[in-house]
Amino acid sequence: MYDAARRCFVVNANFARSFEKIGDVANAKLFDGKARTAYDMAFYSAKELGIPEEQVKRDVDAATQAELPRLVRDQAYLTASAKFCKERGMM
């Protein structure tokens, strides 16, 4: 769940920023909330795994650096990632 939560944080944050850019405040807030939930899930699952908070922050940053460019440029990957998160209840 730790890896999935980090990935879904990035996916939801990407959707939130996309909606924000086009002025869709309601959907931007919706996906921002989903991103926060995924972020919290990453921290909770990390705690269960004994992963220190500082490592979680580094891992989330690394996930953002790895995932975001691909989400932006690859529509098929974005769609697959959204499906991945929906299937895990994180979108």
Contacts in CASP RR format, 6 or more apart in sequence:
PFRMAT RR
TARGET T0000
AUTHOR 0000-0000-0000
METHOD contacts of the structure
MODEL  1
MYDAARRCFVVNANFARSFEKIGDVANAKLFDGKARTAYDMAFYSAKELG
IPEEQVKRDVDAATQAELPRLVRDQAYLTASAKFCKERGMM
1 41 0 8 1.000
1 45 0 8 1.000
1 88 0 8 1.000
2 42 0 8 1.000
2 45 0 8 1.000
2 46 0 8 1.000
2 49 0 8 1.000
2 51 0 8 1.000
2 59 0 8 1.000
4 84 0 8 1.000
4 85 0 8 1.000
4 88 0 8 1.000
4 90 0 8 1.000
5 38 0 8 1.000
5 39 0 8 1.000
5 41 0 8 1.000
5 42 0 8 1.000
5 45 0 8 1.000
5 90 0 8 1.000
6 38 0 8 1.000
6 42 0 8 1.000
6 59 0 8 1.000
6 60 0 8 1.000
6 63 0 8 1.000
7 63 0 8 1.000
7 67 0 8 1.000
7 81 0 8 1.000
7 84 0 8 1.000
7 85 0 8 1.000
8 34 0 8 1.000
8 38 0 8 1.000
8 41 0 8 1.000
8 84 0 8 1.000
8 85 0 8 1.000
8 88 0 8 1.000
8 90 0 8 1.000
8 91 0 8 1.000
9 35 0 8 1.000
9 38 0 8 1.000
9 39 0 8 1.000
9 42 0 8 1.000
9 60 0 8 1.000
9 63 0 8 1.000
9 64 0 8 1.000
10 63 0 8 1.000
10 64 0 8 1.000
10 67 0 8 1.000
10 68 0 8 1.000
10 71 0 8 1.000
11 38 0 8 1.000
11 67 0 8 1.000
11 71 0 8 1.000
11 78 0 8 1.000
11 81 0 8 1.000
11 82 0 8 1.000
11 84 0 8 1.000
11 85 0 8 1.000
11 91 0 8 1.000
12 31 0 8 1.000
12 32 0 8 1.000
12 33 0 8 1.000
12 34 0 8 1.000
12 35 0 8 1.000
12 37 0 8 1.000
12 38 0 8 1.000
12 85 0 8 1.000
12 90 0 8 1.000
12 91 0 8 1.000
13 31 0 8 1.000
13 32 0 8 1.000
13 35 0 8 1.000
13 64 0 8 1.000
14 68 0 8 1.000
14 71 0 8 1.000
14 72 0 8 1.000
14 78 0 8 1.000
15 27 0 8 1.000
15 31 0 8 1.000
15 34 0 8 1.000
15 82 0 8 1.000
16 27 0 8 1.000
16 28 0 8 1.000
16 29 0 8 1.000
16 30 0 8 1.000
16 31 0 8 1.000
16 32 0 8 1.000
16 33 0 8 1.000
16 34 0 8 1.000
16 35 0 8 1.000
17 28 0 8 1.000
19 25 0 8 1.000
19 27 0 8 1.000
19 28 0 8 1.000
19 30 0 8 1.000
19 31 0 8 1.000
20 28 0 8 1.000
34 90 0 8 1.000
34 91 0 8 1.000
37 90 0 8 1.000
38 85 0 8 1.000
38 90 0 8 1.000
39 60 0 8 1.000
41 90 0 8 1.000
42 56 0 8 1.000
42 59 0 8 1.000
42 60 0 8 1.000
43 53 0 8 1.000
43 56 0 8 1.000
46 52 0 8 1.000
46 53 0 8 1.000
46 55 0 8 1.000
46 56 0 8 1.000
46 59 0 8 1.000
51 59 0 8 1.000
67 81 0 8 1.000
70 77 0 8 1.000
71 77 0 8 1.000
71 78 0 8 1.000
71 81 0 8 1.000
72 78 0 8 1.000
82 91 0 8 1.000
85 91 0 8 1.000
END
